[in-house]
Amino acid sequence: MYLTEFLADRQVAFETVVHPPAFTAQKRAKFLHVSGHCVVKSVLLRGPSGLLLAILPASQQIDFAVLRRHLEGPVYLASESEISEVFADCELGALTPFGSLYGVRTLLEASLAEDTVILCEAQRHAVTVRILCRDLERIENPLRIRFGKQAPL
């Protein structure tokens, strides 16, 4: 299912933005002329109870030690083959933040306020969707954890 259909079916207000292909969330922020805190990246992880989709601002990176403590076990980046298998309808690396669309539990970085407008990939590197964080939360019911740390410049 395409992300836009998924959001429309759930009565979520959203805007689609087409831009040059961006292969990183920071590059997407640059193309869209917004802060890296408004653009979210989705990272597929393997945790103690299976796959998880971590959602955090482009300006942050995952603090794996924090996630290991919260999830009570080892947490690793998913392999490229796991990513392509789970997100089969997405361009490789263009993960949406809606893990429920793919049967994956979602983690949300706690620093993202519910009234924040977020920009996320829409299954393609050249398409972004703009939504409210509260709508993401309503659909995903994510586990909110402060697992992001400022990425080095």
N, C-alpha and C positions, 0 to 999 in steps of 0.2 A: 504494500500500500504506500502511496506517495504521502509524504509528510503533510502536504497541504490538505489532502483529503482527510487524513487522520485528525488534524486540527479542526477542520470545518465540521466533521462529524461530532466533535466534542464541544462545538459552539465556542471556540476560542477565537478572539479577535487577533489577527496577525497581518503582517505586511511582508511581501516577498520582495527582495532586492537582488537584482542581477548585477554582477560586477566581474572584473577580470578574475580568472582562476586564482584562488589563494590557497596555498598548501599548508599554511600555518594560521592559527587564530590571530597572532600578532599582525601578520600580513593582511588578514581580513580587516582588522581594525584600521590599518593604514589606508586600505582602499576605500573604506567606508567613512573615513575621517572622524573616528570616534576613539574614546579611551579604550585601552585593552581591558579595563575592568567591566566594560559593557558587553564585550564579545566573550562568549563562553566557548570553551573547548570541551569535547567529550572524549574520555579516555577509557577504553575497555581494559578492565583489570581481572585477574584471577585471584580470588580470595579463598579463605578457608572453607566457604560453603558454595563455591562456584564462581561464575562470572558476575561482575558488577560493572556498572557504567558510572564513572565519576565525572561530575560536571563542575567546572571551576572557571574563574575568569582567565582570559588569555594572559594576563599579567602575572599569574601565579603558576607555581609548579606543585606537584603532589609531594606531601611530606609522608613518605611511606612508613616511617616509624610511628606516626600518629595513627595511621590507618591500621597498622598491625595491632596496636594497643586497643583501639575501638572494636576491631573485628575479631580480636583474640586469636590471631594466627597470621601466617605469612601472606603477603599481598605482593603480586608481581604484575608487570605489564602483560597483557594477553599477547599471544604470538600473532604474527601477520596472518597465518592461516585461520586462527580462531576469529580474528576480526573479519576476514573476508567471508567466512562461513556464517557468522551470526548476522552481519550487515550485508547480506548478499545483494540487496537492491541498491546499495550505495557505492559510489566511486570509492576505491580503496583509500581509507583515511578520512573520508567525509562522513563522520558519524553524527547522527542527530542526538539531541539530549533526551530523547524519549525511549528509554530502555524498554518500557512496557510494550512498545510496538514490536519488539524483538524478543520478548520473554526474559528480559534481564532486569534485575533490581537496580535502582538508581540511587546514587549518593550525590548530595548537593552541598557544595561549599557553603558553610554557614554565613560567610561575609556577604553573600548576595541577598539583599533585602527584598522582601516580597513585592514591593512597588517598583523595583528596578526594571527598566526596559532592557531586555537582553537580546543579543543578536547571535544566532547559531546557524550552523551548517544545515542545509536542507537536502542532504543526500548527494549533493554535487559540490565541487569546489568553487563553482562560480555562482552559486545561489545561496542567499542568506535569508533567514526568516527572523523578523522582529516581533517579539511577544513580551508580555509581562511575566516576570518571574513567578508571580502568584498563580498564573495559568499553568505553567510548568508544574508547580507544586500540586495544584488541584488534580491534574491528570496522573502524575507520577507518584504522589505521596512518598517523596524520597526520604531517605535517612539523611538528616542535616547534621553534618559534622564539620568542625573547623579543621580541615586537612590540607588546606592550601598554604603555601608560603611564598613570599615574594621571589620571583625569578631573578637571578642575577642579570645585571645589564650587560 
